[in-house]
Amino acid sequence: MAGVRAHPIPAKSVTIVGAGGNIGSQLVHHLGRMHEIGKVTLIDQDVYEPHNLRSQDIRVQDVGRPKSDVQAQRLVAMRSRLRVVSIPAPLETVPPGKLRADLILSCLDSRRARQDVSRIALRLGVPWIDAGIEASVSLARVSMFLPGPERACMECLWDERHYAALDQAYSCLGARIHASPTQAPSSLGALAAALQAIECDKFFSGGTKAVAFGSETVIDAAHHKLQATSFSRNHGCRLSDHSVWKIEPLTRSPGEVSVAEALELGDAGKDTRGGRSLRVEGSPFVTRLICSGCGRERALLRHAASLTPDIQRCGQCRSLMTVRGFDLLEGLEESRLPERVLRRSLQSIGLRKGDVFSVEGPEGEKHFEIVPSRRTTTQAPKEIARD
């Protein structure tokens, strides 16, 4: 109709980690009604099972489907112009850049996963709101973190007991022992989700000053009590470096950039060959796999987060191949790399779009994100992007 303009697509974006569980499934419909939000990324590795019908906001027909896909379809049904990305994968395998948004929300039942989100949010410089519940005593909690060198991260609140209780990791790097289902009532998850949604709405309405970052609110639903706590930077935190990284975009495909070219990015064209190294924070490089079934060994070079079951499957007996501790490298030192490795592409060593890597040279460390090519559109797609 002449004279009628389409409403502009909102620019705000949110990433939800643990998007389909007891809290996440209750949170999604709140976000769908916030018209300041134009893009939502949903990350959840699980598939809905029959017992989830009791505690999560789903339908019978959702059983057997990936949680992130179910919630993504729900969002699109609410707002067809909303841009939605579904990532049905373990958090530890997702490139950090894919969590980039104006705000990260986490709804997790694993301390290890929360640690991963905390560190990613810090490096990306993205505010983070975490929600959790304790079903046995009817507690719902929301914690707010704003990245910064002198601001508290989640690990600032931890002591040795918290680290001792971290989920164990198998030597195959990627198969973790996940926490048991909380079996919390859906009402408690809904309470935590509502608290999180309220803070999200405050953030998009009034910015960082509208949210009490550096604080935690706990509601004791059994006794109708509320407790608010503030926290500050702990200089004894195990994560000693609280800096937000200045991350430069690498707009070329990882298949188009060699290891040697990546190393050269850290020195602005200066000839410092041999003194540089490349690393991916939180993901060492694997140099060898050994089969747990037949003992067969296979040499390779890939960063651990990119190992998939297909790569780890033994070609001889089809068992899962694992990694020994002495077959790991924290980084690739240029002086120790043969010429054939320097000529290899970043893609061949497991770096993907959205991965963040660091290059250290004599003048310090620089950080780069492999940025996917973007297509300019005038309106958001109605279909769900599957990543």
C-alpha positions in Angstrom: 0.0 0.0 0.0 1.4 3.4 -0.9 2.7 5.5 1.9 3.1 2.5 4.3 6.7 1.7 5.4 7.8 -1.6 6.9 9.1 -1.3 10.5 12.9 -1.4 10.7 14.4 -4.6 11.9 15.6 -4.1 15.5 19.4 -4.3 15.8 19.7 -5.9 19.3 20.9 -9.5 19.6 20.8 -12.1 22.3 22.5 -15.5 22.7 20.9 -18.1 24.9 23.2 -21.0 26.1 21.2 -23.9 27.4 18.2 -22.7 25.5 15.9 -25.7 25.8 16.0 -26.8 29.5 14.0 -26.1 32.6 14.8 -22.4 32.5 15.6 -21.9 28.8 12.4 -23.3 27.5 10.5 -20.9 29.8 12.7 -17.9 28.8 12.3 -18.1 25.1 8.7 -16.8 24.9 9.6 -13.8 27.0 12.3 -12.8 24.6 10.0 -13.3 21.6 7.9 -10.5 23.0 10.7 -8.1 23.3 10.6 -6.1 20.1 13.9 -4.5 20.8 15.5 -7.9 19.9 16.1 -8.6 16.2 18.3 -11.7 16.5 18.4 -14.7 18.8 21.0 -17.4 18.8 20.0 -20.6 20.6 22.7 -23.1 21.8 21.7 -26.5 23.3 23.2 -29.9 22.6 20.4 -32.0 23.9 17.3 -33.7 22.4 13.9 -33.6 24.2 13.0 -36.8 26.0 9.7 -38.0 27.4 10.6 -37.1 31.0 11.2 -33.4 29.9 7.4 -33.0 29.4 7.0 -32.8 33.2 9.5 -29.9 33.8 10.0 -28.0 30.5 7.8 -25.9 28.4 7.3 -28.3 25.4 4.7 -30.4 23.6 4.4 -34.1 23.1 5.3 -33.7 19.5 8.6 -32.1 20.5 10.0 -35.3 22.0 12.9 -36.7 20.0 13.8 -33.3 18.4 16.8 -31.1 19.1 16.0 -28.6 21.9 17.5 -25.6 20.1 15.5 -26.4 16.9 12.2 -26.7 18.8 12.7 -23.4 20.6 13.9 -21.7 17.4 10.7 -22.7 15.6 8.7 -21.4 18.5 10.3 -18.0 18.2 9.8 -17.7 14.5 6.1 -18.7 15.0 5.8 -15.8 17.4 7.6 -13.2 15.2 8.2 -14.2 11.6 10.7 -11.3 11.1 12.9 -12.3 14.0 16.2 -13.7 12.9 16.9 -17.0 14.7 20.0 -19.2 14.6 19.9 -22.7 16.1 23.1 -24.4 17.2 22.4 -28.0 18.4 25.9 -28.7 19.6 27.9 -28.9 22.9 29.1 -25.4 24.0 32.7 -26.5 24.2 32.7 -27.2 20.4 31.0 -24.0 19.4 33.4 -21.2 18.0 33.4 -18.4 20.5 32.5 -15.8 17.9 29.1 -17.4 17.4 28.2 -16.4 20.9 28.8 -12.7 20.1 25.7 -10.6 20.8 24.6 -7.5 22.7 23.8 -9.8 25.7 24.5 -13.4 26.6 22.0 -15.3 28.7 22.9 -18.7 30.2 20.5 -21.3 31.6 22.8 -24.2 32.5 23.1 -27.0 35.0 26.9 -27.5 34.7 29.6 -25.4 36.5 32.1 -26.3 33.7 29.8 -24.9 31.0 29.2 -21.7 33.1 33.0 -21.3 33.3 33.2 -21.6 29.5 30.5 -18.9 29.1 32.1 -16.6 31.6 35.5 -16.7 29.9 34.0 -16.2 26.4 31.8 -13.3 27.5 34.8 -11.7 29.1 37.0 -12.0 26.0 34.3 -10.8 23.7 33.4 -7.9 26.1 29.7 -9.0 26.2 27.5 -8.5 29.3 26.3 -11.8 30.7 23.3 -12.7 32.8 23.3 -16.2 34.3 20.2 -18.0 35.8 20.1 -21.1 38.0 17.9 -23.1 40.3 18.3 -25.4 43.3 15.3 -27.6 43.3 15.9 -29.3 46.6 15.4 -26.0 48.5 13.2 -24.1 46.0 15.8 -21.4 45.1 15.9 -19.4 41.9 18.9 -17.2 41.2 20.0 -14.6 38.6 23.6 -13.3 38.5 24.8 -10.3 36.4 28.3 -9.8 35.1 29.8 -7.0 33.1 33.3 -7.6 31.6 36.2 -5.4 32.6 39.7 -5.6 34.1 38.5 -4.4 37.5 35.1 -6.1 37.5 34.2 -9.5 39.0 34.0 -12.5 36.8 32.2 -15.7 37.9 35.4 -17.3 39.0 36.0 -14.4 41.4 33.3 -16.0 43.5 34.8 -19.5 43.6 37.0 -21.2 46.1 38.8 -24.5 45.9 35.6 -26.5 46.5 34.0 -25.0 43.4 37.0 -26.1 41.2 37.0 -29.5 42.8 33.4 -30.0 41.8 33.9 -29.1 38.2 32.6 -31.7 35.7 35.3 -34.2 34.8 36.4 -34.4 31.2 37.2 -37.6 29.4 40.5 -37.8 27.6 38.8 -37.8 24.3 38.3 -34.1 24.8 34.7 -33.2 24.2 32.8 -36.0 26.0 32.2 -34.6 29.4 30.3 -36.1 32.3 27.2 -33.9 32.4 25.2 -33.1 35.5 22.2 -35.2 36.2 18.8 -33.7 35.4 17.6 -31.4 38.2 14.0 -32.7 37.9 12.9 -29.3 39.1 9.3 -28.3 38.7 8.5 -26.1 35.7 7.3 -23.4 38.0 10.8 -22.9 39.6 12.4 -22.8 36.1 9.7 -20.2 35.1 10.6 -18.1 38.1 14.3 -18.1 37.2 13.5 -17.3 33.6 11.2 -14.4 34.6 14.0 -12.9 36.7 16.4 -13.2 33.8 13.9 -11.8 31.3 13.3 -8.8 33.6 17.0 -8.0 33.7 17.2 -8.5 29.9 14.3 -6.1 29.4 16.0 -3.5 31.7 19.2 -3.9 29.8 17.7 -3.2 26.4 15.6 -0.3 27.7 18.2 1.5 29.7 21.7 0.0 28.9 24.3 -1.2 31.4 23.4 1.4 34.0 19.9 0.0 34.3 21.1 -3.4 35.4 22.8 -4.1 38.7 25.8 -5.8 37.2 28.2 -7.2 39.8 25.3 -8.6 41.8 23.2 -11.6 42.4 19.5 -12.0 43.4 18.2 -15.2 45.0 14.6 -15.9 45.7 13.7 -18.6 48.3 10.4 -19.6 47.0 9.7 -22.0 49.8 9.9 -19.2 52.5 9.0 -16.1 50.4 12.4 -14.5 51.0 14.7 -12.5 48.7 18.4 -12.0 49.1 20.5 -9.6 47.0 24.3 -9.7 47.1 26.9 -7.6 45.4 30.5 -8.8 44.5 33.7 -7.2 43.4 36.9 -8.2 41.6 38.9 -10.8 43.5 42.5 -10.3 42.8 43.2 -13.8 43.9 41.0 -15.1 41.1 42.5 -18.1 39.2 41.6 -16.2 36.0 44.2 -13.6 36.6 43.8 -11.8 33.3 40.4 -10.1 33.2 41.1 -8.0 30.1 38.5 -7.7 27.4 40.3 -8.5 24.2 40.6 -6.2 21.2 39.7 -8.7 18.5 40.4 -7.8 14.9 38.2 -9.4 12.2 39.9 -11.8 9.7 37.5 -11.6 6.8 39.1 -14.3 4.7 37.9 -17.9 4.8 40.0 -20.2 7.1 40.7 -22.3 4.0 42.3 -19.2 2.3 44.8 -18.4 5.1 47.9 -20.4 5.8 49.4 -20.9 9.3 52.4 -18.8 8.2 50.1 -16.0 7.1 48.3 -16.1 10.4 51.5 -15.9 12.3 52.5 -12.8 10.3 49.3 -11.0 11.4 50.8 -10.5 14.8 53.7 -8.3 13.7 52.3 -5.8 11.2 54.7 -6.9 8.5 57.9 -6.9 10.6 60.4 -9.7 10.0 60.3 -11.6 13.4 60.3 -15.1 11.9 60.7 -17.8 14.5 59.6 -15.9 17.5 55.9 -16.1 17.1 53.2 -18.6 18.3 49.5 -19.2 17.6 47.0 -20.4 20.2 43.3 -20.8 20.8 42.3 -20.1 24.4 40.8 -23.0 26.1 41.5 -25.5 23.3 44.9 -27.1 23.0 46.2 -28.6 19.7 46.0 -32.3 19.4 49.0 -34.1 17.7 48.0 -37.7 18.0 45.0 -39.9 18.6 45.0 -43.5 20.1 42.2 -46.0 19.7 40.7 -47.2 22.9 39.7 -50.5 21.2 42.6 -51.8 19.0 45.4 -49.4 20.1 46.0 -48.0 16.7 47.6 -44.5 16.6 47.0 -41.7 14.2 49.1 -38.5 13.9 47.3 -35.3 13.1 47.3 -31.6 14.1 43.9 -30.0 15.0 42.7 -27.8 17.8 40.7 -29.9 20.3 37.4 -28.1 20.0 37.1 -29.0 16.4 37.4 -32.7 16.9 34.2 -34.4 15.8 33.1 -38.1 16.4 33.9 -38.7 12.7 37.4 -37.5 13.1 37.9 -39.5 16.3 36.4 -42.7 15.0 39.0 -45.4 14.4 39.2 -46.4 10.7 40.1 -50.0 11.7 37.7 -51.0 14.6 35.4 -48.0 14.7 36.0 -47.4 18.4 36.5 -43.9 19.7 40.1 -42.6 19.6 41.3 -40.6 22.6 44.1 -38.2 23.4 46.9 -38.6 25.9 48.1 -35.6 27.9 51.6 -35.5 26.3 50.0 -35.4 22.8 48.6 -31.9 23.5 50.2 -28.5 22.6 49.0 -25.3 24.2 50.1 -23.4 21.1 52.0 -23.7 17.8 55.5 -22.2 18.1 56.7 -21.0 14.7 60.3 -22.1 15.4 59.2 -25.7 15.9 56.9 -26.0 12.9 58.1 -27.7 9.7 57.6 -25.9 6.4 54.8 -28.3 5.4 52.8 -27.3 8.5 53.4 -23.6 7.9 51.9 -24.0 4.4 48.8 -25.6 5.7 45.5 -23.7 5.9 43.9 -22.7 9.2 40.9 -24.8 8.2 43.2 -27.9 7.9 44.2 -27.5 11.6 40.5 -27.2 12.7 39.9 -23.4 12.8 36.4 -22.5 11.7 34.4 -19.4 11.1 33.7 -17.8 14.4 36.9 -19.1 16.0 39.1 -16.7 17.9 42.8 -17.2 17.8 45.8 -15.3 19.3 49.2 -14.6 17.8 52.0 -13.8 20.2 55.1 -12.1 19.0 58.0 -10.0 20.5 55.6 -6.9 20.8 52.8 -8.8 22.6 49.7 -10.7 21.7 47.0 -9.9 19.1 43.6 -11.5 18.7 41.7 -12.3 15.6 38.2 -13.7 14.9 37.5 -15.5 11.6 34.4 -13.6 10.5 32.0 -15.3 8.1 31.0 -13.3 5.0 27.8 -11.5 5.6 25.1 -11.0 3.0 23.2 -7.7 3.2 19.4 -8.1 3.4 16.5 -5.7 3.7 14.5 -7.9 6.0 15.1 -10.8 8.3 14.7 -14.3 6.9 11.5 -16.2 7.9 13.3 -19.5 8.0 15.5 -20.7 10.9 19.3 -20.7 10.3 20.9 -24.0 11.4 24.5 -23.6 12.4 
